[in-house]
Amino acid sequence: MREAGEHPDALFYDVQFGDFVTDQFAVVEKIYAAFDLPLPDDAATRMRSFIADNPKGKHGEHQYQPEDFGVNPTSVRDEFGAYIKRFGLRPS
């Protein structure tokens, strides 16, 4: 676990899924910057093109419920409560 310092040389960058959905390329730029990595122009162009060519809903919209897969949302929220609190996630 991160908090326990079990992997002192590991690098982490946390991404909120909602931020990624809102602006995928901006999040990618932040990841590259956080790790001090160059983002070559050709790679940036290809990423932007992929994002533009694959908008949300391109292949239809999926509606799933946790219960469809045998998942109990209350149990998950209980088990991951500390994680949810740490990252300010909205329990659904």
C-alpha positions as CSV (number, residue, x, y, z in Angstrom):
1,M,0.0,0.0,0.0
2,R,1.1,3.5,-0.7
3,E,0.5,4.8,2.8
4,A,2.6,2.0,4.3
5,G,5.5,2.9,2.1
6,E,5.8,-0.7,0.8
7,H,7.0,0.6,-2.6
8,P,9.2,3.6,-1.8
9,D,10.5,4.0,-5.4
10,A,7.1,3.7,-7.0
11,L,5.7,6.8,-8.8
12,F,2.0,7.5,-8.7
13,Y,-0.3,9.9,-10.5
14,D,-4.0,9.8,-9.5
15,V,-6.6,10.5,-12.2
16,Q,-10.2,11.2,-11.5
17,F,-12.2,9.2,-14.1
18,G,-14.6,12.2,-14.5
19,D,-11.7,14.4,-15.5
20,F,-10.6,11.9,-18.1
21,V,-14.1,11.7,-19.5
22,T,-14.4,15.4,-19.7
23,D,-11.0,16.1,-21.4
24,Q,-9.0,13.0,-22.2
25,F,-6.1,14.8,-23.8
26,A,-5.7,17.3,-21.0
27,V,-5.3,14.5,-18.5
28,V,-2.7,12.7,-20.8
29,E,-0.7,16.0,-20.9
30,K,-0.8,16.2,-17.1
31,I,0.4,12.7,-16.8
32,Y,3.3,13.3,-19.1
33,A,4.2,16.5,-17.2
34,A,3.9,14.8,-13.8
35,F,6.5,12.3,-14.8
36,D,8.6,14.9,-16.6
37,L,8.2,13.0,-19.9
38,P,8.3,14.6,-23.3
39,L,5.1,14.3,-25.4
40,P,6.3,14.3,-29.0
41,D,4.1,16.3,-31.4
42,D,3.4,13.2,-33.6
43,A,2.2,11.3,-30.6
44,A,0.0,14.2,-29.5
45,T,-1.5,14.5,-32.9
46,R,-2.3,10.7,-33.1
47,M,-3.9,10.9,-29.6
48,R,-6.0,13.8,-30.5
49,S,-7.0,12.1,-33.7
50,F,-8.0,8.9,-31.8
51,I,-10.0,10.9,-29.3
52,A,-11.8,12.8,-32.1
53,D,-12.5,9.6,-34.0
54,N,-13.8,7.7,-31.0
55,P,-16.3,10.0,-29.2
56,K,-18.4,8.7,-26.3
57,G,-21.3,6.7,-27.5
58,K,-19.7,5.9,-30.9
59,H,-20.7,2.3,-30.5
60,G,-23.8,2.9,-28.6
61,E,-24.5,3.4,-24.9
62,H,-24.2,0.7,-22.3
63,Q,-26.3,0.7,-19.2
64,Y,-25.1,-1.7,-16.5
65,Q,-26.1,-2.2,-12.9
66,P,-23.7,-3.7,-10.3
67,E,-26.3,-6.3,-9.4
68,D,-26.2,-7.6,-13.0
69,F,-22.7,-8.9,-12.1
70,G,-23.4,-10.1,-8.5
71,V,-21.9,-6.9,-7.0
72,N,-23.5,-5.4,-3.9
73,P,-22.8,-1.7,-4.0
74,T,-23.3,-1.2,-0.3
75,S,-20.6,-3.8,0.4
76,V,-18.2,-2.2,-2.1
77,R,-18.8,1.2,-0.5
78,D,-18.1,-0.2,2.9
79,E,-14.9,-2.0,1.9
80,F,-13.5,1.0,-0.1
81,G,-14.8,3.7,2.3
82,A,-11.3,5.0,3.1
83,Y,-10.4,5.1,-0.7
84,I,-13.7,6.9,-1.4
85,K,-13.0,9.4,1.3
86,R,-9.3,10.0,0.4
87,F,-10.1,10.9,-3.2
88,G,-13.4,12.7,-2.5
89,L,-15.4,10.4,-4.6
90,R,-19.2,10.6,-4.7
91,P,-20.7,7.3,-3.6
92,S,-23.4,6.3,-6.0
